[in-house]
């Protein structure tokens, strides 16, 4: 993986066991990761050893954040008289939307690209870690249109800054009260590499690849390869392949698209040579290489940086069981009436 001034690390990642995705009222398709207190990764890979155990149930996006999901957030704060400036919330570098020419204000409104029927399912890329945190704030605040809704909730953006070159001051972890956040390293690893039934019913273990395999994947277009990485198509067609185009490549928990499309921001920081970085993981579009999607490989960069290859997926708390009877009763009533990189760094310090 390519990383800012030459940083690519060997780190731990964990995969997950099987669970059906649940489309949510928030417009996000989730998978639930259970198997609370799973054993940490103990295989090869240096710094990944001892990570990946999660002591609670949580949800993670079945795919990376889509253009449709980002569009609602972006228009909330761009199509208004006091629009959030580009210096704070810039436009993604790669996504399936563009300025709506039929909108006359206030602010600027964006729409899905009309010539692309799959534009809503294109991965959002070219966003910073801080931009990802703002989406988590908005979702935690139940998609409120108040300006304060993107400023805090999961992460307090007033903490965003640098105390010295390469040393960020951003809030390190999401508020315990947040309902949406950027996945932690342990959460990401478990969801993608841990399998609660790898060694037999109820006997868990770790895979090296995010598709319940220890064999490196073959990359190529849908129908030919296993992930959207390591190839190009005419007119950058690989960028327009929609998420969920590789339904046969999934983790034990049912997570899709961890390999290919974009590299994904992780909440954890990485410290090396007195500089602090945020982690990202996975291969992306046209670039792949030996080990890039293994459990023990990741990259990192400063949280303010944006690159066309980097996006993210969401993590969330599991709705309380107290809401389940209401949801089931509502579904029943509805039925009655009518009948979802670079090489490893040898001098890396331990993750906090």
C-alpha positions in Angstrom: 0.0 0.0 0.0 1.2 3.5 -0.7 1.3 5.8 2.3 2.3 9.4 2.8 6.0 10.0 3.0 6.8 6.3 2.7 4.7 4.8 5.5 3.3 1.3 5.0 2.9 -1.0 7.9 2.3 -4.6 8.8 -0.6 -4.7 11.2 -3.3 -6.9 12.5 -6.8 -7.3 11.1 -9.6 -9.6 12.1 -12.4 -11.3 10.1 -16.0 -12.1 11.1 -18.6 -14.8 11.3 -21.8 -15.1 9.4 -24.8 -12.8 9.8 -27.4 -11.5 7.5 -27.3 -7.8 6.5 -30.0 -5.6 7.8 -31.1 -2.6 5.7 -31.7 0.2 8.2 -34.0 3.2 8.2 -30.9 5.3 8.0 -30.4 4.0 4.4 -27.4 1.9 5.3 -27.2 -1.9 4.9 -25.6 -3.3 8.0 -24.2 -6.6 9.1 -24.1 -7.4 12.8 -20.8 -8.7 14.3 -21.4 -10.8 17.4 -19.2 -13.5 19.0 -18.4 -11.2 21.9 -14.9 -11.6 23.3 -13.5 -13.5 20.4 -9.8 -14.4 20.6 -7.3 -11.9 19.2 -5.2 -12.6 16.1 -2.1 -14.6 17.0 -0.8 -15.4 13.5 2.1 -13.9 11.5 2.3 -10.2 11.0 4.1 -8.4 13.7 2.0 -5.5 15.1 -1.2 -7.2 14.2 -0.6 -9.8 16.9 -2.9 -9.5 19.9 -5.4 -7.2 18.2 -8.9 -7.9 16.8 -10.7 -9.1 19.9 -14.0 -7.1 20.5 -15.9 -7.4 23.7 -19.3 -6.2 22.5 -21.7 -6.6 19.6 -21.7 -4.0 16.9 -22.7 -3.3 13.3 -20.6 -2.5 10.3 -21.6 -1.3 6.9 -22.0 -4.1 4.4 -20.2 -1.9 1.9 -18.2 1.3 1.9 -20.2 4.5 2.1 -22.0 5.0 -1.2 -22.6 8.2 -3.2 -26.3 8.1 -2.3 -25.5 8.0 1.4 -23.0 10.9 1.1 -25.3 12.9 -1.1 -27.9 13.4 1.6 -25.3 14.6 4.1 -23.6 16.8 1.6 -26.7 18.6 0.4 -27.9 19.2 3.9 -24.9 21.5 4.5 -24.2 22.8 1.0 -27.7 23.7 -0.2 -28.3 26.5 2.3 -27.5 30.3 2.6 -24.8 29.6 5.2 -23.3 26.7 3.3 -20.3 25.0 5.0 -17.3 26.2 3.0 -15.1 23.9 0.8 -12.2 24.5 3.2 -14.1 22.6 5.9 -16.2 20.2 3.9 -14.8 19.8 0.4 -16.4 17.8 -2.5 -15.3 14.2 -2.8 -12.7 13.6 -5.5 -14.4 10.5 -6.9 -18.1 9.8 -6.5 -21.3 9.4 -8.6 -22.7 12.9 -8.2 -22.2 16.4 -9.6 -23.6 19.9 -9.3 -27.4 20.1 -10.1 -27.7 22.6 -13.0 -31.4 23.1 -12.4 -30.9 24.3 -8.8 -30.7 28.1 -8.3 -29.9 28.3 -4.7 -29.3 28.9 -1.9 -25.9 27.4 -1.8 -25.1 24.5 -4.2 -27.0 21.3 -4.6 -25.6 18.1 -6.0 -27.4 15.2 -7.8 -26.7 11.7 -8.9 -25.1 11.7 -12.4 -28.0 11.2 -14.7 -26.1 9.3 -17.3 -25.0 6.6 -14.9 -27.7 4.2 -13.6 -25.3 2.9 -11.0 -24.1 6.3 -9.7 -25.8 6.0 -6.3 -23.9 2.8 -5.6 -20.5 4.2 -6.5 -18.0 4.3 -3.6 -17.3 7.8 -2.2 -13.6 8.5 -2.4 -11.2 11.4 -2.0 -12.4 12.3 1.5 -10.3 13.0 4.6 -10.6 11.2 7.9 -12.1 14.4 9.3 -14.8 14.5 6.6 -15.7 10.9 7.5 -16.0 12.0 11.1 -18.4 14.8 10.1 -20.8 12.3 8.5 -20.7 10.2 11.7 -21.7 13.3 13.7 -24.6 14.0 11.4 -25.9 10.5 11.6 -25.5 10.4 15.4 -27.6 13.6 15.4 -30.3 11.9 13.4 -29.6 13.8 10.2 -30.5 17.2 11.8 -30.2 20.2 9.5 -28.7 22.3 12.3 -25.1 23.3 11.6 -24.1 21.9 15.0 -25.1 18.5 13.7 -21.9 18.0 11.7 -19.7 19.6 14.4 -20.1 17.1 17.2 -21.9 14.0 18.1 -19.3 11.3 17.5 -16.2 13.5 17.2 -15.7 17.1 18.3 -14.4 18.9 15.3 -13.2 21.8 17.4 -10.3 19.5 18.4 -9.2 19.1 14.8 -5.8 20.6 14.3 -2.0 20.1 14.7 0.1 21.0 17.7 3.3 20.5 15.7 4.2 19.3 12.2 2.8 15.9 11.8 1.2 15.7 15.3 -2.6 16.0 15.2 -4.8 17.1 18.1 -8.0 15.5 16.9 -10.1 13.6 19.4 -8.6 10.1 19.3 -11.8 8.0 19.7 -15.5 8.6 19.2 -17.7 9.6 22.2 -19.1 6.6 24.1 -22.5 8.1 23.4 -22.0 8.1 19.6 -24.3 5.8 17.6 -22.2 6.0 14.4 -18.4 6.1 14.1 -15.4 5.2 12.0 -14.6 1.6 12.7 -11.8 0.9 15.2 -9.0 -1.3 14.0 -10.2 -4.2 16.2 -13.7 -3.8 14.8 -12.5 -3.6 11.2 -10.3 -6.6 11.6 -12.8 -8.8 13.3 -15.5 -8.0 10.7 -13.2 -8.9 7.8 -10.9 -11.6 9.0 -12.3 -13.5 11.9 -14.5 -16.5 11.4 -16.4 -18.0 14.4 -16.7 -21.3 12.7 -13.4 -21.6 10.8 -12.2 -24.7 12.7 -15.6 -26.2 13.2 -19.0 -25.3 14.5 -18.5 -22.7 17.2 -14.7 -22.9 16.9 -13.3 -19.7 15.6 -10.1 -18.7 13.8 -8.5 -16.1 11.6 -8.2 -15.9 7.8 -5.4 -14.1 6.0 -7.8 -12.7 3.4 -11.1 -10.9 3.7 -13.0 -13.6 1.8 -12.6 -16.5 4.2 -9.4 -17.7 2.6 -5.6 -17.8 3.2 -5.0 -17.6 -0.6 -4.4 -14.2 -2.2 -7.3 -13.1 -4.3 -7.4 -12.8 -8.1 -8.3 -9.3 -9.1 -10.4 -8.4 -12.2 -13.7 -7.0 -13.5 -16.9 -8.5 -12.2 -17.3 -12.0 -13.5 -13.6 -12.4 -14.0 -12.0 -11.4 -10.7 -12.8 -11.4 -7.0 -12.3 -7.7 -6.3 -12.2 -4.3 -8.0 -8.4 -3.8 -7.7 -5.3 -4.3 -9.8 -6.8 -3.5 -13.2 -8.0 -0.6 -15.4 -10.7 -0.3 -17.9 -11.1 2.1 -20.8 -12.0 5.7 -19.7 -11.4 4.7 -16.1 -14.4 2.4 -16.1 -13.1 0.6 -13.0 -14.1 3.7 -11.0 -17.8 3.4 -12.1 -18.2 -0.3 -11.1 -20.9 -0.1 -8.4 -20.4 -1.6 -4.9 -21.8 -5.1 -4.3 -20.6 -6.1 -7.8 -18.6 -9.0 -6.2 -21.3 -10.9 -4.2 -19.1 -14.0 -4.0 -16.3 -12.2 -2.1 -17.4 -11.7 1.5 -16.2 -12.2 5.0 -17.6 -14.7 7.5 -19.9 -11.9 8.7 -21.1 -11.0 5.2 -19.0 -7.9 4.7 -18.5 -7.0 1.0 -16.0 -4.9 -0.9 -13.2 -4.7 1.7 -10.8 -5.6 -1.1 -10.9 -3.1 -4.0 -12.9 0.1 -4.6 -11.3 2.3 -2.0 -8.9 2.0 0.9 -10.8 2.6 4.1 -10.1 5.0 7.0 -9.9 3.5 10.5 -10.4 5.3 13.7 -7.1 4.3 15.4 -4.0 6.3 15.1 -0.5 5.1 14.3 2.6 6.7 15.8 6.0 6.6 14.1 9.0 8.9 14.3 7.1 11.3 16.6 4.4 11.8 14.0 0.8 10.7 14.3 -1.3 9.2 11.5 -4.8 7.7 11.1 -4.9 4.2 9.7 -6.5 3.0 6.5 -6.8 -0.5 5.1 -7.4 -2.5 2.0 -6.6 -2.4 -1.7 -8.1 0.1 -4.1 -9.2 0.2 -7.7 -6.2 0.0 -10.0 -3.5 -0.8 -7.5 -2.8 -4.1 -5.8 0.2 -6.1 -4.8 1.4 -9.0 -2.7 -0.1 -8.8 0.8 -2.1 -5.7 0.3 -5.3 -7.3 1.5 -3.8 -9.5 4.1 -4.9 -9.4 7.8 -1.5 -7.9 8.7 -1.2 -5.1 6.1 -2.3 -1.4 6.4 -1.3 2.1 5.6 -1.7 5.5 7.3 -1.9 9.2 6.6 -2.7 12.5 8.3 -6.4 13.0 9.1 -6.6 16.2 7.1 -5.3 14.6 3.9 -7.4 13.6 0.9 -6.4 11.2 -1.8 -8.6 9.9 -4.6 -8.1 6.3 -3.4 -9.4 6.6 0.2 -13.0 6.3 1.4 -14.5 4.5 4.4 -17.3 2.4 5.8 -19.4 3.1 8.9 -19.7 1.3 12.2 -22.7 1.6 14.5 -24.2 0.5 17.7 -26.8 -2.3 17.6 -30.3 -1.0 18.2 -31.7 -1.9 21.6 -33.8 -5.1 21.6 -36.6 -3.0 23.1 -37.2 -1.6 19.6 -37.6 -5.0 18.0 -41.2 -5.8 19.0 -42.3 -2.4 17.7 -40.5 -3.0 14.4 -42.0 -6.4 14.1 -45.5 -5.2 14.9 -45.1 -2.4 12.3 -44.0 -5.0 9.7 -47.0 -7.2 10.6 -49.5 -4.3 10.3 -47.9 -3.4 6.9 -48.4 -7.0 5.8 -52.0 -7.0 6.9 -52.9 -3.8 5.0 -51.1 -4.6 1.8 -50.4 -8.1 2.0 -32.6 -3.9 3.0 1.1 0.4 1.1 4.8 0.5 0.5 6.9 -2.2 2.3 6.5 -2.8 6.1 8.0 -0.2 8.3 10.6 -1.8 10.7 10.7 1.2 13.1 7.0 1.5 13.9 5.9 2.0 17.5 3.0 0.1 19.1 -0.5 1.2 18.5 -2.0 2.9 21.6 
